[in-house]
Amino acid sequence: MNRKKSNGFTIFETMFALGLGVIILAGVFAVYLSAKKLFQFQERIFTEQAKLNFVTYTLWQNIGMAGYAGCANIQKLKLSDHTNFNFSFANALQGYDSNNLPSYLIDKVRSHTDVFVVKKANGDITRVTENVSRNATTIKVMQNPATQDNSVVLVSDCENADLTTATNLLGQIVILKDKLAHDYYAGLAEAARFDETAYFIGDSARVDDSGNEIYCLYMLINQGNKQELAEGVDNMQVSYGVARTHLNKVDSYLNADTVTKLKLWEKVLSVKILLHTQTPVSSEANYTIYINLRERNL
């Protein structure tokens, strides 16, 4: 009598198959973890680069336009400044260190970091649509340039200018806080918001997963509330390219204190900004930006 052969697996074969399956699954899981880490790393690179690109563009756009006053350079205008911003060619760009700050920045800036302040007209310019006489306190424009966060207005006709404050935000008739010092003519004069913007490193009052304080690069317009530009930037060092002996050519880069002591702010042609990030995507955490001042023609 013949016995039927068993079609099942032996214990050895079962254990071998299970072991092989575990090894395969472990390999697949290792590949998955590796791919996940690579994706996260690439995502960090993209996020960090996007942040730095945004910062670069913002600083390039604003620093490069320091001293901008619409149709004419601030140096060529007869300006009547009715505000406390002291807008002039000499102080269109000014720098400070954390030990020598304007009063409105005290307690906002991280120690041992640099600050710079840019003064300029905003690029959103509107036309004056009716003639305006000297001592007037209203102007009619195509669109009110004042906003909730910024009501300081520069009125200019490329020869004369008034820097004053709007008391209303709506309507084509802008009511001014001060009497204008010049006559302006429809179609020839224009109005724009004025920005005094400070850039600095400050504490965000947040912490990361390890409990470390998170610092940010901030901007603050017309001494108002600070606005976060970039998270994870914990240091900024700024030097200024000055033309001391050559016309329109940078001779050397100096820190803010030196430029102030030597009274060289009018000679500044470019800015070198060194940023340090808290979450570098490589061993290099420093990022350097060079920006030329487009409104400087010495």
C-alpha positions in Angstrom: 0.0 0.0 0.0 1.5 3.4 -1.1 1.5 6.4 1.2 0.5 9.7 -0.3 3.2 12.4 -0.5 2.7 15.5 1.7 2.2 18.8 -0.3 2.9 21.0 2.7 6.1 22.8 3.9 8.4 21.5 6.5 9.1 23.6 9.6 12.6 24.4 8.2 11.2 25.6 4.9 8.6 27.8 6.7 11.2 29.3 9.0 13.5 30.0 6.0 10.6 31.7 4.1 9.7 33.8 7.1 13.3 34.8 7.6 13.7 35.7 4.0 10.5 37.7 4.1 11.8 39.7 7.1 15.0 40.4 5.4 13.2 41.7 2.2 10.8 43.8 4.3 13.8 45.2 6.3 15.5 46.1 3.0 12.3 47.8 1.7 11.9 49.7 4.9 15.5 50.8 4.9 15.1 52.1 1.3 11.9 53.9 2.4 13.6 55.6 5.3 16.5 56.6 3.1 14.2 58.0 0.5 12.2 59.8 3.2 15.3 61.4 4.7 16.5 62.4 1.2 13.1 64.0 0.5 13.1 65.8 3.9 16.7 67.0 3.2 15.7 68.3 -0.3 12.6 69.9 1.2 14.8 71.7 3.8 17.2 72.8 1.0 14.3 74.2 -1.0 12.7 75.9 2.0 16.0 77.4 3.1 16.9 78.6 -0.4 13.4 80.0 -1.0 13.7 81.9 2.3 17.1 83.3 1.4 16.0 84.2 -2.1 13.0 86.1 -0.6 15.3 88.0 1.8 17.8 88.8 -1.0 15.0 90.2 -3.3 13.4 92.2 -0.5 16.7 93.7 0.6 17.9 94.3 -3.0 14.6 96.1 -3.8 14.7 98.4 -0.7 18.4 99.1 -0.1 19.0 99.7 -3.8 16.3 102.4 -3.8 17.5 104.2 -0.7 17.0 107.9 -1.3 14.4 107.4 -4.0 12.0 110.4 -4.2 10.0 109.7 -7.3 10.9 111.5 -10.5 14.0 113.1 -9.0 16.8 112.0 -6.6 16.4 113.4 -3.1 19.7 115.1 -3.6 18.2 117.3 -6.4 15.0 118.2 -4.5 14.2 121.3 -2.4 12.5 119.3 0.3 10.4 120.6 3.2 10.3 117.9 5.8 7.3 118.3 8.2 8.0 115.0 9.9 10.6 113.7 12.3 12.2 111.4 9.7 14.8 113.9 8.5 14.8 112.5 5.0 18.0 113.6 3.1 20.6 112.3 0.8 23.1 111.9 3.7 20.8 109.7 5.8 18.8 107.8 3.1 20.8 104.8 4.4 22.2 104.6 7.9 23.6 101.7 10.0 23.9 101.0 13.7 25.2 98.3 15.9 23.2 96.9 18.8 25.0 99.2 21.3 24.1 102.4 19.5 20.4 102.2 18.4 17.7 104.7 17.6 15.3 104.9 20.6 12.5 103.1 18.9 14.6 100.0 18.4 16.0 99.6 21.9 15.0 96.3 23.4 14.0 94.9 20.0 17.4 94.1 18.6 19.6 91.0 19.5 22.9 91.9 21.1 26.0 92.0 18.9 24.0 92.2 15.7 23.8 95.1 13.2 20.9 97.2 12.1 20.4 99.4 9.0 17.6 101.9 8.2 16.5 102.8 4.6 14.5 105.9 3.8 12.8 106.3 0.4 9.5 106.9 -1.4 7.4 103.9 -2.1 7.2 102.8 -5.8 3.4 103.1 -5.8 3.2 106.7 -7.2 0.0 108.5 -7.9 -0.6 111.8 -9.9 -1.8 115.0 -8.4 -4.9 115.9 -10.5 -5.6 119.5 -9.4 -3.3 122.5 -8.9 -2.2 123.0 -5.3 -1.1 126.3 -3.8 1.4 126.9 -1.1 0.0 126.6 2.4 -2.7 124.2 1.2 -3.6 121.3 3.5 -5.3 119.1 0.9 -4.3 117.6 -2.4 -6.4 115.8 -5.0 -4.8 112.7 -6.5 -5.8 109.7 -8.6 -5.5 107.4 -5.6 -4.8 108.1 -2.0 -1.3 106.7 -1.3 -1.8 106.5 2.5 -2.5 103.2 4.1 -3.4 102.0 7.6 0.2 101.1 8.4 1.8 104.0 6.6 0.2 107.5 6.3 3.4 109.5 5.6 3.3 111.0 2.1 5.9 112.6 -0.1 4.5 115.2 -2.6 7.0 116.2 -5.4 7.2 117.9 -8.8 10.8 116.9 -9.5 12.1 120.2 -8.2 10.3 120.8 -4.9 8.9 118.4 -2.4 7.0 118.2 0.9 7.1 115.3 3.3 4.0 115.3 5.5 1.3 113.1 7.0 -2.1 112.2 5.6 -4.9 112.2 8.1 -7.3 110.2 6.0 -6.9 106.9 4.1 -9.9 107.0 1.7 -10.9 109.2 -1.2 -9.1 111.1 -3.8 -8.7 114.2 -1.7 -5.9 113.7 0.8 -6.1 115.8 4.0 -2.6 116.7 5.2 -1.5 117.4 8.7 0.8 120.2 7.7 0.6 123.2 5.3 2.5 122.6 2.0 5.6 124.7 1.5 5.4 124.7 -2.3 3.0 125.2 -5.2 2.2 122.0 -7.3 0.5 121.7 -10.6 -1.8 119.0 -11.9 -0.1 116.5 -14.2 3.4 117.6 -13.1 3.3 116.7 -9.4 3.0 113.3 -7.8 2.5 111.7 -4.4 3.8 108.5 -2.9 4.0 106.8 0.5 7.2 107.4 2.4 9.0 104.5 4.0 11.6 104.6 6.8 12.4 100.9 7.2 14.6 99.4 9.8 16.0 95.8 9.4 17.3 93.9 12.4 17.6 90.5 14.2 15.2 90.0 17.0 13.8 87.3 19.3 10.6 85.7 18.0 9.5 84.5 21.5 9.4 81.0 20.0 11.5 77.9 20.5 12.4 75.0 18.3 11.9 71.3 19.1 15.1 71.3 21.1 14.0 74.3 23.2 16.4 76.7 21.6 15.2 80.3 21.0 14.3 81.1 17.5 15.6 84.4 16.1 14.2 86.2 13.0 15.1 88.9 10.5 12.6 91.7 11.0 11.6 94.8 9.2 9.9 97.8 10.9 8.3 100.6 8.8 8.0 104.2 10.1 8.6 103.1 13.7 5.5 100.9 13.8 5.1 97.2 14.5 7.8 94.8 13.4 7.1 92.4 10.6 8.9 89.0 10.3 10.9 88.5 7.1 12.7 85.3 7.7 12.6 82.8 10.6 15.8 81.2 11.8 18.2 84.0 11.1 20.2 84.7 14.3 22.9 87.1 13.2 23.4 90.0 10.7 26.7 91.8 10.2 26.7 94.7 7.8 29.5 96.7 6.2 29.3 99.6 3.8 31.2 100.1 0.6 32.4 103.7 0.4 34.0 105.8 -2.3 36.6 107.7 -0.3 39.2 108.5 -3.0 37.6 107.3 -6.3 34.5 108.7 -7.8 31.7 106.1 -8.1 34.1 103.3 -7.1 34.2 101.5 -3.7 37.5 101.8 -2.0 36.8 99.8 1.1 34.0 98.3 3.3 33.6 99.8 6.7 31.3 99.1 9.7 28.6 101.6 10.6 30.5 103.1 13.5 33.4 104.0 11.3 31.2 105.4 8.5 29.5 107.6 11.1 32.7 108.8 12.8 34.2 109.7 9.4 30.9 111.2 8.2 30.9 109.1 5.0 27.2 108.1 4.7 26.9 110.3 1.6 29.8 108.2 0.1 28.2 104.8 0.6 27.7 103.1 -2.8 27.0 99.5 -1.7 26.2 97.3 1.2 27.6 93.9 2.2 25.3 91.9 4.4 26.4 88.6 6.2 23.5 86.6 7.5 23.8 83.5 9.8 21.1 80.9 9.8 20.1 78.7 12.7 19.1 75.8 10.5 21.8 75.4 7.8 21.3 72.8 5.2 25.0 72.3 4.9 28.1 72.9 7.0 28.0 76.6 5.8 25.5 78.6 7.8 26.6 82.0 6.5 25.0 83.8 3.6 26.5 86.9 2.0 24.6 89.5 0.0 26.1 92.5 -1.9 23.7 95.3 -3.0 24.5 98.5 -4.9 22.6 101.7 -4.2 21.0 102.6 -7.5 20.1 106.1 -6.4 23.7 107.1 -5.7 25.4 109.1 -8.4 28.3 110.9 -6.8 
